Amino acid sequence: SQTLDTPNLISLVSTKLNFNMELPSEWLEPIVRVQTLSDTGSPVIPDRYIKPLPQRPSFNIQSDSQNIPIIDLYELTKGSATAQKAIMDQISIACREWGFFQVVNHGISGELVDGAREIWKEFFHQPMEVKQNYANAPKTYEGYGSRLGIQKGAILDWSDYFFLHYLPSKLKNHNKWPSQPPFLRGVTEEYSKEIVRLGNLLLWVFSINLGLQEDYLKGAFGGDDIGACLRVNFYPKCPQPDLTLGLSSHSDPGGMTFLLPDEHVSGLQVRKGDEWITVKPARHAIIVNIGDQIQVSWGRRAKVLTNGIYKSVEHRVIVNPDKERVSLAYFFNPKSDVLIKPATELVTSTKPALYQPMTYDDYRLFIRTKGPQGKSQ
C-alpha cells in the first residue's frame, strides 16, 4: 500500500475480492478435536499441525523483559480533567506504538473476570457428547469448533474454541450457548454487558484522541447496533510446542478486541518490529488491541492531536507442553452492513484513502475463507 497510488491499489484489490462469495454449509473435511488428540498422550503431533519452518514459534529470551503497556483506567471516569487527559495520552501512545495494551481498574470485578474464565474452562471439560451438541459450521462459526479457515488440506492450529453472538440482539440466542456447566449462560451475559460498556468507553477515547467528534467512532460502527461476539479459546497441552501454534499469526478483522487471558499460562505473542513479544498479563487485566477496521477507517494520519498511525498488529498464540490454557476474546465490531471507509476528516489530496470501501460482512467473509494468514488481507 505504500508503493501504489490509490486508484491502482483499489483496482488491484477489486480484482482479488469476490464480494458475493458463499461459505459452505458443512466443513469440507472431517473435524478432529485437538483436545482429543492431546488426551491420547501421544508424544508427537499429526503432520496437519506442523507449521512450515518460517512460521514456527520463536522463544526470544532477550524480549522477556518487554511487555505491552499496562494502563490504569480508574481516573478516566472518576478523576480530574488533567488525570483523564494523562490516561488518554497513554492510550494514544499505546495504540500508535504497539496496537496493544492492558487495562486494569477497568470496572469489571475480579470475581466476574475469574468466574468467566473458570466456567468456560469447565465447559471444555464436559463430556465430548455434550460439546458435540454445539458443533459449528462454516456459515457463522457459532458453536463448538476446531478450525477457522475452510481451505481443504490447510495446516491447522492446536486449539478448539466456542464462538457465540451477543450483539446485535437479533443474533443472540441463549439456546445456542452451552447449558452446562450451570450458570455459564448467566455469567457470560453479565461479562458481555461489562465488555460492551468498556468498548463504548474506549470508542469515545479513540474518537477524541484522533481529533474527531467524541461520538464519531460509535456512530461509524453503527451506533447502538454495534456488533459484539465472543470466541472462547481452549489450547490443550501440546507435546511438540516448537512445531505448531495455538493460533497462527493474524490481525483481528473487526474494530477492537478485548482479551481475557489466562493469568497463569503465557501464550499470546505480539509482533513488535521483527520480534515476537510474549505478553505477561497483569492481575485481572483485560488486553485490548486495535482491529483491521480501525486501521482501515481511522488509521491514516490523524489531526495535530496525535499525528500518528493506529494500526492492527500481528499476534499469535504459542502452546505449552505441560499446561492447558483458556482465554476469552471479545470482538467489538462494526454493524455488519455498515460501509467501512476512511473518515472524511482524515483524508486529503496529499493523504488519500489507502483502502477500498466495503462492508464489514464482505471483509469478514473474505477472512473466513482463508483462516489466519498474517496481514495478507
Secondary structure by P-SEA (a helix, b strand, c coil): cccccaaaaaaaaaaaccccbbbbcccccbbbbaaaaaacccccccccccccccccccccccccccccccccccccccccaaaaaaaaaaaaaaaacccccccccccccaaaaaaaaaaaaaaaaccaaaaaaaccccccccccccccccccccccccccbbbbbcccccccccccccccccaaaaaaaaaaaaaaaaaaaaaaaaaaaaccccaaaaaaaccccbbbbbbbbbbccccccccccccccccccccbbbbbcccccccbbbbcccbbbbbbcccbbbbbbbcccccccccccccccccbbbbbbbbbbbbbccbbbbbbbbbbcccccccccccccccccccccccccccaaaaaaaaaacccccccc
